[in-house]
């Protein structure tokens, strides 16, 4: 047993420490699970001031005491949520990892969790249950802190009702996005004859939702309306799916800018 008089609490001013965002452990960790949490901690520890690091898979595996496949799978999960980016530099050089600011992390939603389950081969039902519990627990904590007192039976009933309202609100938001995404998929009619399959494809729908969240529905509509023209132009990126639009949006914008400079009739 430690003598309290001799025990020193950790000093956060010391350099031999690293920091992670509360949002990671308070929210994302439960969906990423233990290996990804450990890998993120390792990457944070190795990161420089620019939030870049390049430890090898072998190095991380040795630090955490687990297999290489577990590390690779964990990095894949971190990449999906835009928590970590990976770059390959040269043939014999380790991967370079970029730790992104939390404002760039994908938001937790039923749509993203569905895509996450497909990309990383995870049971969607368990993820959905975790999301529901997380929403409920977060709501209860908020209610407790707001009133600064213990919840009696009456207050607990009020809180449960409030939690249901939050869940209802999220559902309405998802319904709004569904209608918006459906209307955007309709615009692919002039781009891809097989556009109808996008309605039921969660990966393609997820790509459109992220585009709308980042650029707004009007801008995304403009991008889609110009694709029938650009797809037939020399040197333009060929885009026929929502996911391709998300991945090649930068190339499309550069191409459009060049065409503007050449006085072509492409306006965004």
C-alpha positions in Angstrom: 0.0 0.0 0.0 1.3 3.5 -1.0 2.2 5.9 1.8 0.0 8.9 1.1 2.7 11.3 2.4 5.2 9.9 -0.1 2.8 9.5 -3.0 3.1 12.0 -5.9 0.2 12.6 -8.3 1.1 12.8 -11.9 2.4 16.2 -13.1 0.8 17.3 -16.4 3.6 19.8 -16.9 6.1 17.0 -17.5 7.1 16.3 -21.1 6.8 12.5 -21.0 3.1 12.6 -21.6 0.7 13.0 -24.5 -2.9 14.2 -24.9 -6.0 12.8 -26.5 -9.4 14.5 -27.0 -12.1 13.7 -24.5 -14.4 13.2 -27.4 -12.4 10.2 -28.5 -12.7 8.3 -25.2 -16.2 9.6 -24.3 -17.7 8.7 -27.6 -15.8 7.0 -30.4 -13.9 4.5 -28.3 -17.0 2.4 -27.7 -17.5 1.9 -31.4 -13.8 1.5 -32.3 -13.1 -1.0 -29.5 -9.9 -1.7 -27.6 -7.3 -2.4 -30.3 -8.1 0.8 -32.1 -8.1 2.8 -28.8 -4.6 1.4 -28.1 -3.3 2.1 -31.6 -4.6 5.7 -31.4 -2.9 6.1 -28.1 0.3 4.8 -29.7 0.1 7.2 -32.6 -0.7 10.1 -30.3 2.4 9.3 -28.3 4.6 9.2 -31.4 3.2 12.3 -33.1 5.3 15.4 -33.5 4.1 19.0 -33.2 2.6 18.8 -36.7 0.6 15.7 -35.6 2.5 13.4 -37.9 4.2 10.1 -37.0 5.6 7.1 -38.8 5.9 4.1 -36.4 6.0 0.7 -38.1 3.2 -1.8 -37.7 5.8 -4.0 -36.0 6.7 -1.2 -33.6 3.1 -0.6 -32.6 2.4 -4.3 -32.2 5.4 -4.6 -29.9 4.3 -1.6 -27.8 0.7 -3.0 -27.4 1.6 -6.7 -27.2 -0.7 -7.8 -30.0 -0.5 -9.1 -33.5 0.1 -7.2 -36.7 -3.3 -8.0 -38.1 -5.0 -6.4 -35.1 -3.0 -3.2 -35.7 -3.8 -3.1 -39.4 -7.5 -3.6 -38.7 -7.5 -1.0 -36.0 -5.9 1.6 -38.3 -8.5 0.8 -40.9 -11.2 1.7 -38.3 -9.5 4.9 -37.4 -9.2 5.9 -41.0 -12.9 5.3 -41.6 -13.9 7.9 -39.0 -11.3 10.4 -40.3 -9.6 10.3 -37.0 -6.4 9.2 -38.6 -5.1 9.6 -42.2 -2.5 7.2 -43.7 0.1 8.1 -46.4 2.5 5.7 -48.1 5.9 7.4 -48.6 8.3 5.4 -50.9 8.5 1.6 -51.2 10.7 0.9 -48.2 9.5 3.7 -45.8 6.9 3.1 -43.1 3.4 4.6 -43.5 3.1 8.2 -42.4 0.1 8.8 -40.1 -1.7 12.2 -39.7 -3.8 12.8 -36.6 -6.8 14.9 -37.7 -8.5 17.6 -35.7 -11.8 16.3 -34.2 -13.8 18.8 -36.3 -13.0 16.6 -39.3 -14.1 13.3 -37.6 -17.2 11.8 -39.1 -20.3 12.3 -37.0 -21.9 9.3 -35.3 -25.2 8.4 -37.0 -27.1 5.4 -38.1 -26.1 6.0 -41.7 -22.3 6.1 -40.9 -22.5 3.2 -38.5 -24.2 1.1 -41.2 -21.4 2.0 -43.7 -18.8 1.3 -40.9 -20.2 -2.1 -40.3 -20.0 -3.0 -44.0 -16.5 -1.6 -44.6 -15.0 -3.1 -41.4 -17.1 -6.2 -41.2 -18.8 -5.5 -37.9 -22.2 -6.5 -36.7 -24.4 -3.5 -37.3 -27.0 -4.4 -34.7 -24.5 -4.2 -31.9 -23.3 -0.8 -33.2 -26.8 0.5 -33.4 -27.5 -0.6 -29.8 -24.3 1.1 -28.6 -25.4 4.3 -30.4 -28.8 4.2 -28.7 -27.2 3.6 -25.3 -24.7 6.4 -25.9 -27.5 8.9 -26.8 -29.5 7.9 -23.7 -26.5 8.1 -21.3 -25.3 11.4 -22.7 -28.8 12.8 -22.3 -29.0 11.6 -18.7 -25.6 13.2 -17.8 -26.7 16.5 -19.3 -29.9 16.4 -17.3 -28.0 15.6 -14.1 -25.5 18.4 -14.5 -28.1 20.9 -15.5 -30.1 20.5 -12.3 -27.1 19.8 -10.1 -29.0 17.3 -7.9 -29.9 13.7 -7.7 -32.7 12.4 -9.9 -35.7 11.3 -8.0 -38.2 8.9 -9.6 -40.3 11.8 -11.1 -37.2 13.5 -12.6 -36.0 10.1 -14.0 -39.3 9.8 -15.9 -38.9 13.3 -17.2 -35.3 12.4 -18.3 -36.4 9.2 -20.1 -39.0 11.2 -21.9 -36.4 13.8 -22.9 -34.1 11.0 -24.1 -36.9 9.7 -26.3 -37.4 13.2 -27.7 -33.7 13.3 -28.7 -33.9 9.9 -30.4 -37.1 11.1 -32.2 -35.2 14.3 -33.3 -32.4 12.3 -34.7 -34.8 10.1 -36.6 -36.5 13.1 -38.1 -33.1 14.5 -39.1 -32.3 11.1 -40.8 -35.6 11.2 -42.6 -34.8 14.7 -43.8 -31.4 13.5 -45.1 -33.1 10.5 -46.7 -35.4 12.7 -48.7 -32.5 15.0 -49.6 -30.3 12.1 -50.6 -33.0 10.5 -52.7 -33.4 13.8 -54.7 -29.7 14.0 -55.3 -29.6 10.3 -56.4 -32.3 11.2 -59.0 -29.8 13.6 -60.6 -27.5 10.6 -61.4 -30.2 9.6 -64.0 -28.3 11.6 -66.6 -24.9 10.3 -65.5 -25.3 6.6 -64.8 -28.1 4.3 -66.3 -27.8 2.1 -63.1 -28.4 5.0 -60.8 -31.4 3.3 -59.1 -29.2 0.8 -57.3 -27.8 3.8 -55.3 -31.1 4.2 -53.4 -30.4 1.0 -51.4 -26.6 1.2 -51.3 -25.6 2.6 -47.9 -22.0 3.3 -49.0 -23.1 5.5 -51.9 -25.8 7.2 -49.7 -23.2 7.8 -47.0 -20.9 9.5 -49.5 -23.7 11.9 -50.5 -24.6 12.7 -47.0 -21.0 13.6 -46.1 -20.9 15.8 -49.2 -24.1 17.6 -48.2 -22.8 18.0 -44.6 -19.6 19.5 -45.9 -20.7 21.6 -48.9 -24.4 22.0 -48.6 -27.1 20.5 -50.9 -27.1 23.4 -53.3 -23.4 23.0 -54.1 -23.6 19.2 -54.4 -26.6 19.7 -56.8 -24.4 22.0 -58.9 -21.6 19.4 -59.0 -24.0 16.8 -60.2 -25.6 19.0 -62.8 -22.2 19.7 -64.4 -21.1 16.0 -64.5 -23.0 15.1 -67.8 -20.8 17.8 -69.4 -17.5 17.2 -67.7 -17.6 13.4 -68.1 -17.4 13.9 -71.9 -14.5 16.3 -71.8 -10.9 15.5 -72.3 -8.7 15.4 -69.1 -11.8 15.6 -66.8 -12.2 13.1 -64.0 -14.9 10.6 -64.9 -17.4 10.4 -62.1 -20.5 8.2 -62.2 -21.2 7.4 -58.6 -21.6 9.3 -55.3 -18.5 7.7 -53.8 -16.5 8.6 -56.9 -17.7 12.2 -56.6 -16.6 12.3 -53.0 -13.2 10.8 -53.8 -12.6 12.9 -57.0 -14.2 16.2 -55.9 -10.8 17.9 -55.6 -9.8 16.9 -59.2 -13.2 18.0 -60.5 -12.9 21.4 -58.9 -9.4 21.9 -60.3 -10.6 20.9 -63.8 -13.6 23.3 -63.6 -11.4 26.1 -62.5 -9.1 25.6 -65.4 -12.1 25.5 -67.8 -13.2 28.8 -66.2 -9.9 30.3 -67.1 -10.3 29.1 -70.6 -13.7 30.8 -70.8 -15.7 27.6 -71.0 -19.3 27.7 -70.0 -19.0 25.8 -66.7 -20.3 27.7 -63.7 -20.2 26.7 -60.1 
